[in-house]
Amino acid sequence: MNEQFYRQIFDKQQQVDAVPSNKEITSWALRVIRLLFPEQSKQVFTAVQQLKDEFRLLENELCLVMDATKACQNCNNEQLAKAFFEQLPGLYQLLNTDIQAIFNGDPAAQSEFEVIRTYPGFFAISFYRLANSLYKYNVPLLPRILTEYAHSKTGIDIHPAAEIDEYFLIDHGTGIVIGESCIIGKHVKLYQGVTLGALSVAKNMAFTKRHPTVEDNVVIYSGATILGGETIIGHDSIIGGNVWLTKSVPPHSTVYHNPAITINNKSVV
């Protein structure tokens, strides 16, 4: 191998050396979530001021991470970090609607504490909500690192650019895919294996709406695949398991897959 090859790799290594690892970035997000929901942590504060100081520390860390990753070349990262933390009360209220939806929608849930501490759906949603907030401030890279971390832990893949309204319920969740340009309304419930994807993955469609719209009060059961940017699932609809949809359905629809199943009962004489 020639000298130019080694120099190319060395120069690249120098460029990324100062960038925090994905583990450091996701650790920051975990600390934010655990401050919002102490049910996930054993950290104890003896005064409100200590809590304020911790939030301020995390704000400063976010600024440093954005500086180090050069996440936004022409942005005032200090102002961006401040704006992100100023909107945390609203994000906290939004996440509480998700907790309520999961608790009310899953008969197996014994308490909201259990939802916060143990449910992979809430884990994935909380990381998505943080990532989506950063995405709305046009911060690149960091939102995707956060949602891919949640994906690796839960099997739930939510693109940070997707628009998801309040009272979002993911039940079980493994294998769920929610694409970049998805729009999901209020009080939507998804089961495991649901795909809200694109009909085409051509690169020239990167800035078009490629993923479905799901209106309010929709339930989508396990294994359903719904594709296409023009596909709209009308409000108050039920989409059954293993359904394949590439066209819109009107409000109050029930869509189901009807496979032929034969059971032969051979009695023993």
C-alpha positions in Angstrom: 0.0 0.0 0.0 1.3 3.4 -0.9 2.0 6.4 1.4 -1.0 8.3 0.1 -3.3 5.7 1.4 -1.9 5.8 4.9 -1.9 9.6 4.8 -5.6 9.6 3.8 -6.6 7.3 6.7 -4.4 9.3 9.1 -5.9 12.6 8.2 -9.4 11.3 8.5 -8.5 9.9 12.0 -7.3 13.4 13.0 -10.6 14.9 11.9 -12.8 12.6 14.0 -10.5 12.3 17.0 -12.2 15.2 18.9 -15.8 14.0 18.1 -17.6 12.4 21.1 -18.4 8.8 20.7 -22.0 7.6 20.0 -21.9 6.2 23.6 -21.1 9.6 25.0 -23.9 11.2 22.9 -26.5 8.7 23.9 -25.4 8.9 27.5 -26.2 12.6 27.4 -29.7 11.8 26.2 -30.2 9.1 28.8 -29.3 11.6 31.5 -31.9 14.1 30.1 -34.6 11.4 30.1 -33.7 10.2 33.6 -34.0 13.8 34.9 -37.4 14.1 33.3 -38.5 10.7 34.6 -36.6 9.9 37.8 -38.5 6.5 37.8 -35.6 5.4 35.6 -32.9 6.6 37.9 -31.8 6.4 41.5 -30.2 9.9 41.4 -31.5 11.9 44.3 -31.5 15.7 44.6 -31.9 17.4 48.0 -32.9 20.8 46.6 -34.6 22.2 43.5 -31.4 24.3 42.7 -29.4 21.1 42.3 -31.9 19.9 39.7 -31.6 23.3 37.9 -27.8 23.0 38.0 -28.0 19.5 36.5 -30.1 20.7 33.6 -27.7 23.6 33.1 -24.8 21.2 33.0 -26.6 19.1 30.3 -27.3 22.2 28.3 -23.6 23.1 28.3 -22.7 19.5 27.3 -25.1 19.7 24.4 -23.4 22.8 23.2 -20.0 21.2 23.5 -21.2 18.1 21.6 -22.6 20.2 18.8 -19.3 22.2 18.7 -17.2 19.0 18.6 -19.3 17.3 15.9 -19.5 20.5 13.9 -23.2 19.6 13.7 -24.1 23.0 12.4 -21.3 25.0 10.8 -23.1 28.4 10.7 -25.2 28.1 13.9 -24.9 29.6 17.3 -24.7 26.3 19.2 -25.0 28.0 22.6 -28.4 29.6 21.5 -29.5 26.3 20.0 -28.7 24.4 23.2 -30.5 27.0 25.3 -33.6 26.9 23.0 -33.7 23.1 23.2 -33.8 23.1 27.0 -36.3 25.9 27.1 -38.8 23.7 25.2 -38.2 20.7 27.5 -41.4 21.4 29.6 -43.5 21.0 26.5 -41.7 17.8 25.5 -42.2 16.5 29.0 -45.9 17.0 28.8 -46.0 15.3 25.4 -44.2 12.3 26.7 -46.6 12.1 29.6 -49.5 11.7 27.0 -47.6 8.8 25.6 -47.2 7.2 29.0 -51.0 7.7 29.6 -51.7 6.1 26.2 -49.6 3.1 26.9 -51.0 2.6 30.4 -54.6 3.0 29.3 -54.1 0.9 26.1 -52.3 -2.1 27.5 -54.3 -4.2 30.0 -51.0 -5.8 31.1 -49.7 -2.5 32.4 -50.0 -2.3 36.2 -48.8 1.3 36.7 -47.3 4.3 34.9 -44.1 3.6 36.9 -44.0 0.2 35.1 -44.5 1.8 31.7 -41.7 4.3 32.3 -39.2 1.8 33.8 -39.7 -1.2 31.6 -41.6 -0.6 28.4 -39.5 -0.6 25.2 -42.2 1.3 23.4 -41.8 4.2 25.8 -38.0 4.0 25.6 -38.1 4.3 21.8 -40.7 7.1 21.9 -38.7 9.1 24.5 -35.5 8.9 22.4 -37.5 9.8 19.2 -39.1 12.8 20.9 -35.7 14.1 22.0 -34.2 13.5 18.5 -37.2 15.1 16.8 -36.8 18.2 18.9 -33.1 18.5 17.9 -34.1 17.8 14.3 -36.5 20.7 14.3 -33.6 23.0 15.2 -31.9 21.7 12.1 -29.2 19.9 14.1 -27.8 17.1 11.8 -26.3 13.8 12.9 -27.2 13.8 16.6 -30.9 13.0 16.1 -30.1 10.0 14.0 -27.5 8.8 16.5 -30.2 8.9 19.2 -32.9 7.1 17.3 -30.5 4.4 16.0 -29.4 3.8 19.6 -33.1 3.3 20.6 -33.5 1.1 17.5 -30.5 -1.1 18.6 -32.0 -1.5 22.1 -35.7 -2.1 21.2 -35.9 -3.2 17.6 -38.1 -0.1 17.0 -36.9 2.1 14.1 -38.4 5.6 14.2 -36.8 8.2 11.9 -36.2 11.5 13.8 -37.9 13.5 11.1 -41.2 11.7 11.3 -44.1 13.8 12.7 -45.9 12.0 15.6 -48.6 13.7 17.6 -49.6 13.1 21.2 -50.9 10.0 22.9 -48.8 7.6 20.8 -48.9 4.0 21.8 -46.4 1.3 20.7 -47.4 -2.1 22.1 -44.6 -4.8 22.1 -43.0 -2.9 19.3 -40.2 -5.2 18.0 -39.8 -4.7 14.2 -41.7 -1.5 13.9 -40.4 0.9 11.2 -41.6 4.5 10.9 -40.1 6.3 7.9 -38.7 9.8 7.6 -41.7 11.6 6.1 -44.4 9.7 8.1 -47.2 11.8 9.7 -49.0 10.2 12.6 -51.9 11.8 14.3 -53.2 11.7 17.9 -54.2 8.5 19.8 -52.5 6.1 17.3 -51.7 2.5 18.4 -49.1 0.3 16.6 -48.3 -3.3 17.3 -45.1 -5.2 16.6 -43.9 -5.6 13.0 -45.7 -2.7 11.5 -44.0 -0.9 8.6 -44.8 2.6 7.6 -42.5 2.8 4.6 -41.9 4.0 1.1 -42.9 2.6 -2.2 -39.6 3.7 -3.8 -36.1 4.2 -2.3 -34.7 6.1 -5.2 -32.2 8.7 -4.0 -33.8 11.5 -6.1 -36.9 11.2 -4.0 -35.0 12.2 -0.8 -36.9 15.5 -0.3 -40.4 14.2 -1.2 -43.1 12.7 1.0 -42.5 9.0 0.6 -44.2 7.6 3.7 -47.8 7.3 4.8 -50.0 9.6 6.8 -51.9 8.0 9.7 -54.8 10.1 11.0 -56.2 10.2 14.6 -57.5 7.2 16.5 -56.1 4.5 14.2 -55.0 1.0 15.3 -52.6 -0.9 13.2 -52.1 -4.6 14.1 -49.0 -6.7 13.9 -47.2 -7.3 10.6 -49.1 -4.7 8.6 -47.2 -2.9 5.9 -48.4 0.5 4.7 -46.4 2.2 1.9 -46.3 5.4 0.0 -46.3 9.1 0.5 -49.8 9.5 -0.9 -51.3 6.8 1.2 -53.6 8.1 4.0 -55.2 6.0 6.7 -58.4 7.8 7.6 -59.1 8.6 11.2 -60.8 6.0 13.4 -59.7 3.1 11.2 -58.5 -0.4 12.1 -55.8 -2.1 10.0 -55.6 -5.8 10.6 -52.5 -8.0 11.0 -50.4 -8.8 7.9 -52.3 -6.3 5.7 -50.4 -4.9 2.7 -51.6 -1.4 1.7 -50.4 1.0 -1.0 -53.5 3.1 -1.3 -55.6 5.3 1.0 -58.5 4.1 3.0 -61.4 6.4 4.2 -62.1 7.2 7.8 -63.8 4.5 10.0 -62.5 1.7 7.8 -61.7 -1.8 8.8 -59.1 -3.5 6.7 -58.1 -7.1 7.2 -56.2 -9.9 5.5 -58.3 -13.0 4.8 -56.0 -15.9 4.2 -57.3 -19.4 3.5 -56.7 -21.6 6.5 -57.7 -25.3 6.5 -57.7 -27.4 9.6 -58.0 -31.2 9.2 -59.2 -32.9 12.3 -58.3 -36.6 12.1 -60.0 -38.5 15.0 -58.2 -41.5 16.3 -60.4 -44.6 16.3 
